[in-house]
Amino acid sequence: MKAFILAAGRGERMRPLTDHTPKPLLCAGGKPLIVWHLERLRESGFREVVINLAHLGEQIEDALGDGGRFGLAIRYSPEPPGALETAGGIANALELLGKEPFLVVNGDVWCDWDFRRAHALAERQPQAHLVFVDNPPQHASGDFCLDGSTVRYASSGSGPTLTYAGTGVFSPSFFADVARGTVMKMRPLLDAAIAQGIVTGEHHAGRWVDVGTPERLAELDAQLKAHS
C-alpha cells in the first residue's frame, strides 16, 4: 500500500514563515512536520510514498531526497504554480499511486491516528474512507456527521458534526473522472459520493492539530518538546 502526502499548498495563513519555507518543512518538536509523517508511515509498514509539490517544492525534494534515510522510497508529483487543489493533485499523481487503495495525509497537520489501520481499511476496497476529529475552535461548525460508519451531511441530523482530519483511504477509481492537470477541490467529489451513501468514516478521539497559523505551530512545538 502506498501513501500520498499533500504538500503543494502555498500556506497563506502561515505567512511570513511560508514566504521562504514550504509549510511541510516548518518544524515542530525539533523536526519538520512532514518528517513526523514519514517516520510514522515507516513504523506502520509503509514503504512507498508519493508527495505532490508546487510552492517551493524543490526545497522539499532537496530535504527528503529519495526517502532512503527514512527507510522509504519517495516519488514526487510536481504541479504548476498555484497547485491543483486536493482532488486535482491526487488525480494528477494516480500513475504513481497505482491501482490499489492508498492513504492520503495532509502535510500540514499533526495527528496520532494509527496509520496501520489503513492497511486493513484498504482490504475492504473503499471508494473513500475518511478520518474525523472533534471540531477545533477555528472550525466549530464541522464538516459532516457519522451515521454508524456512513458519512452524512451535517444537515442530516445523524449526529454531532465532526471535522475531516485531512487523512483518508481512497480507491483510484474515486478520482477516475478528474482529468490529469485539472484544478479541483475534494468537496465536489465527496458531495456526490456522500449523496450515493458510499463514503465511510471513523471518529479519531486522539490528538490532531491543524497547523494553520504561526501561533498554532508555536503551540504544537511547545507541546511536543514538553513531551519529548
N, C-alpha and C positions, 0 to 999 in steps of 0.2 A: 504494500500500500504506500502511495506517495502522499506528501503533504505540500500544500501550496500556501505560501506566506504573502499576504498583500502588503507591499512595501513601496508602492509607486506614488502615494499621495504627497501633496505639497505641504500639508501641516500648517495651514494658515493661522490657526489659533495658537500655535506654538511659536510664532514669530516673536522676537528676532532669532530665537535659537535655531530655527529651521532655515534661516537665510543662508547658512553656510554648512549645515549638517542635516542630512535626511533624518526624519523623526525616528525610524527604527534604530538608528545608531546613537541616539541620545541615551545617556547612561542613567541607570538607577541601581542602587545596591552594588556599585562597582563594576557593572558590565552593561553593554548596550542592550536595549530592550529585545532586539531580535536574537541576541545570543541566548537570553533566557529561553526563548522558544526552541532554538536549535539544540541546546543541551537537554531539554526535557523531551524533545522528539527522539533524540538518540536513545535516551534512557527508556523510552516507551516502545522501542522496537522499530522505529522508522530508520530507513537508510537512504532514501531518495527524497530530495526537497526541491521544489521549484519556487523561485522568487521573482515577482514582477518588479520592474524598475522603470522609473521616469525621473522625477525630481532628484537631482544629484545622485542618480543611480550608480554612476561609476564609483562613488565612494563606498557604496555597499558592496559592490563586486570586488573592489580592492581590499576591503576589510575582511571579507569572508572567503574569497578565493573559490576553490573548487569544493570546499567543505571538508577536506581531508583532516584538518586538525580538530574537527568536531566529530569525526567518525561518520561523516555523511558525504553523499555525493550531491552537490548543489548545481542546478542548472538555472539559467536566468532567462526571463521573458521580457525583453525591452519593449517599452511603449513610447509613443510620441509625446512631445511636450504637452503638459496638461493631463496626461494619462487617460485611461479608458473607463474609469469608474470600476466598481466591483464586478458586476456581471460581464462587462466588456473585457476586463483584464483577465478573468478566468477563461472566457471563451477564446481569447487570444492565445492562451497557453495550453489549450487542450491537446495539441500534438505532443507536448512534453509530458502531459499528465497521464496519457494512455487511456485505456478502455475500461478500467475498473474504477469503482468509487474512490474518492480521495478526500483527505481532510483539508479544510480551509481555515486559516487562522489570520486574523488581523495583526499586522506587525506592530501596531501601536497600542496594544493592550497588554496588561499583565494579569494572568489568571492561573489558578492552580487546578483547573479541570483536568482530570486524568486522561491524557492523550491515548492511553492504552485502550480506552473504551472505543475509540474509533475503529479498531480492528474488528471487534465484534459487530459494531454497527454496520460496517461495510459488507459483512457477510449477508446482511438482510437485503442488500441491493436497494437502498433507499433512493428516491428521487432527491429528497432533501431532508436532512435531519439537523435541527438547529439546537444550539445550547443557549438557554436563557438564564438570566440572573435577576435578582431583585432590582427594582428601579433605583438608579442613583439619583441624587438631588438634582443633577443637571438634566435629567430625563425622567421626571417624576410621573409623566403620563404613560410611559411604557410603549411597547410596540404591539404585542399580540397576547393571546391567552392560550392556556393549555387545557384541552378537554381530554383528560387522560394523557395519552401521548400524541394526540392530534392537535395541530396548531390551528387556532381560530382567530378571527378578527377580534380586536379589543371590544368592539361594539356588540359581540355575540352574547355577552353575559355569561360566558362559560366559566369564568373565574377571575381572579385578580390579574391585572395586566403585568407583564414581565418585559424585560429589555433583552433584545438579541445581543449576545455576548461577542459577536464577531467570530464565532467558532462554529463549524458545522461539517457534516459529511455529505457530499454530493455525488451523484452519478453524472458522468459526462453528458448523458442524454438530457439532463436538465437545462443545459446551455446549447443544445443542438441547433436551435433556431436563431441563435445570435451569430451573425456573420463576423468573421475574424476582422478586427480593426474597428468594430462598432463601439461607440461610446454609449454605455448603458449602465444604469444603476441596477442593484439587485431587486429593489422593491417591485417593479412590474412583473418580474418572473415569479416572485413569491406570491404576489396578489393572485395571479392566475392559478397557481398551483394550490394555494390555500382554498380558493373557491371550489376546486375539484376534490378537496379533502385528502390530498396526497402528501402533505408536508407533516412530518412528525417532529417532536422536540422533547426536551427534558429540562428540568429546573436544576441548575447548579447552585447549591447553597454555600459554596466556599468563597474564597477571595477572588475579586475581579476589580480591576482598575482600568478605566478608560483614560489613558494618559493624554488628555486632550489640551491641557494648558500647562504653562511653566509651573504654576502653583501645584497642580496635581502631580507633576513629575517630581517636584521637590518633596512633596509629602510621601510619595512612594519610596523615593530614595532614602528618606529618613527611616521609614518603617522597615525596609529591607536591611539597612545597616544595623538597626537595633536588634534584629533577629538573626544576624549572621554569627 
